Each structure stands twice: as C-alpha cells, then as structure tokens.
Amino acid sequence: MAEYKVPSINSVFISGRATADSTLSYTEKGRAFLRFRIASSRNFRDKNTGEWREDTTFVNVTSWGKQAERLSERIKKGTPVLIEGRLSSFTQEVDGFKRTNVNITAWRIQVLTKAEAPYEEVEEEGEEEELEEDTEETKEQPDDEEELPF
C-alpha cells in the first residue's frame, strides 16, 4: 500500500466576542501571556423544522509577548475579535481523570472596534504619532532568509 504524504497544516481563523475580561500574566522567565475565551456563533436553518437556529462554540485563546501586553487593556467582555493562530492541546489530570484541552495560540489578533483616543494623540514636537494597527503579530521573524518557511 502506498504511503501518502500528509501536509503539516495547523491554521485557524475565527471571529467572536470575548466572554470575559482578558487576563495578563507572566511566566517565571518574565514572558507575557494573555488568556481569554471567545464565543463564536453561526446561524443555520434546521432541516427538520425549517427554523433558524444558532450554534455557539466557546474557545480558549492564548497570546504571547508584546501582543499580549498591548491587547490586555483592549480585550474586555463583549469585545469583538478576529483571530489567526494554531490549535494546541494539553492534557492534565483532574480528580483522577485525564482531560485534554484544546486552545488557540494566536499569531495575530485584530480587535474589531475603533481605536480609542490614546492612539490618536499628537507628540509634543508637533509630529503625529504613528497609529498602532489593531493587528498585532507574535510570529518571530527569522534573522536570515535561510530560516524562512517558503
């Protein structure tokens, strides 16, 4: 039997609203990480009744580094977000039972609301401050072109 080469793809795009305020923490080595949960809904027509229904999925999200620090004050309960990342899982034992949790590790998070006043202030020298994009990337960029994945 021929062996098939399966591509190694682990990429997720999802949008939803934060179910609670995000929580910023730091590892023992001082690296920032942000945790929050989103509710992502889809509407569909029930084949049996013809009625419209809503199906909501709740997903845990983790962001790392500078992106985590920048977004910690912006992601509050109800904040709409668009997330690009990868699925990650971990297993833990709770009350003698093993539980596997699936999480999205975010590469990019875009807050789907307008930036507030601090992003629009003018510097003292009279030059306009560059506006920060809502999209923040955590992908570390390789220093030389040999490490590029494409």
C-alpha positions in Angstrom: 0.0 0.0 0.0 1.3 3.4 -1.0 2.2 5.8 1.8 0.6 9.2 1.5 2.4 12.4 2.4 0.1 14.5 4.5 0.7 18.2 4.6 1.5 19.6 8.0 -1.1 22.4 8.3 -2.4 23.8 11.6 -4.0 27.1 11.0 -7.2 28.6 12.4 -9.2 31.8 11.6 -12.1 32.5 13.9 -14.1 35.5 15.0 -16.2 36.1 18.1 -16.7 38.1 21.2 -14.7 37.9 24.4 -16.8 36.2 27.1 -15.0 38.0 30.0 -12.1 40.4 30.5 -8.7 39.1 29.4 -6.1 38.1 31.9 -2.5 39.1 31.5 0.2 37.0 33.3 3.9 36.4 33.1 5.9 33.2 33.0 8.7 32.6 35.6 11.1 33.9 32.9 9.1 37.1 32.5 7.4 36.4 29.2 3.9 37.9 29.0 0.9 35.9 28.0 -2.8 36.8 27.7 -5.7 34.4 28.2 -9.3 34.9 27.3 -12.2 33.0 25.9 -14.4 33.8 22.9 -17.9 32.8 21.8 -18.1 32.2 18.1 -21.7 31.8 16.7 -23.1 30.6 13.4 -26.7 30.6 12.2 -28.2 27.7 10.3 -31.6 26.5 9.2 -32.8 23.3 10.8 -33.5 20.8 8.1 -36.4 19.2 10.0 -38.3 22.3 11.2 -37.1 25.0 8.8 -36.4 27.3 11.7 -33.3 29.3 12.1 -31.0 28.2 14.9 -27.8 29.5 16.4 -24.9 27.3 17.3 -22.2 28.8 19.6 -18.7 27.5 20.2 -16.6 28.6 23.1 -12.8 28.6 22.6 -9.9 29.5 24.8 -7.3 31.8 23.3 -3.7 32.5 24.4 -1.5 35.3 23.1 2.2 35.8 23.9 4.8 38.6 24.2 4.3 42.2 23.2 1.0 41.4 21.5 -0.3 40.1 24.9 0.8 43.2 26.7 -0.7 45.6 24.1 -4.1 43.9 23.9 -4.6 43.2 27.7 -6.4 46.5 28.2 -8.4 46.3 25.0 -10.0 42.9 25.2 -12.8 43.2 27.7 -16.1 41.2 28.0 -18.0 41.6 24.7 -15.0 42.9 22.6 -15.3 41.5 19.0 -12.1 40.0 17.7 -10.7 38.2 14.7 -8.0 35.7 15.5 -5.5 33.9 13.3 -3.5 31.2 15.0 -3.0 27.5 15.5 -4.6 24.8 17.6 -2.7 23.5 20.5 -3.7 21.0 23.2 -2.5 19.8 26.6 -3.5 17.0 28.9 -4.0 17.4 32.6 -5.3 15.2 35.4 -8.3 16.4 37.3 -9.8 14.3 40.1 -8.0 11.3 38.8 -9.3 11.7 35.2 -7.2 12.8 32.3 -8.6 15.8 30.4 -7.4 17.1 27.1 -8.0 20.8 26.4 -7.8 22.4 23.0 -6.7 26.0 22.8 -5.9 28.6 20.1 -2.4 30.0 20.3 -2.9 33.3 18.5 -0.4 34.6 15.9 -2.5 37.7 15.1 -5.4 39.3 16.9 -7.4 42.1 15.4 -9.8 44.0 17.7 -12.9 44.8 15.6 -13.6 48.1 17.2 -12.2 51.6 16.7 -9.0 52.6 18.5 -9.6 54.9 21.4 -8.1 58.4 21.9 -4.6 57.3 23.2 -3.8 56.0 19.7 -4.7 59.4 18.1 -2.7 61.8 20.3 -0.1 64.1 18.8 3.5 64.1 20.1 5.0 67.2 21.7 7.2 68.1 18.8 4.1 68.6 16.7 4.6 65.5 14.6 1.8 63.0 14.5 2.3 59.7 16.4 2.1 56.6 14.2 -1.1 54.8 14.8 -0.8 51.3 16.0 -2.6 48.8 13.9 -5.3 46.6 15.6 -3.5 43.6 14.1 -0.5 42.6 16.2 1.7 39.7 15.2 3.6 37.4 17.6 5.4 35.4 14.9 9.1 35.8 15.5 10.7 36.9 12.2 13.8 34.9 11.4 17.1 37.0 11.1 18.3 35.4 7.9 16.5 34.3 4.8 17.6 30.6 5.2 15.1 30.2 8.1 12.1 31.4 6.1 9.5 28.6 5.6 8.9 29.4 2.0 
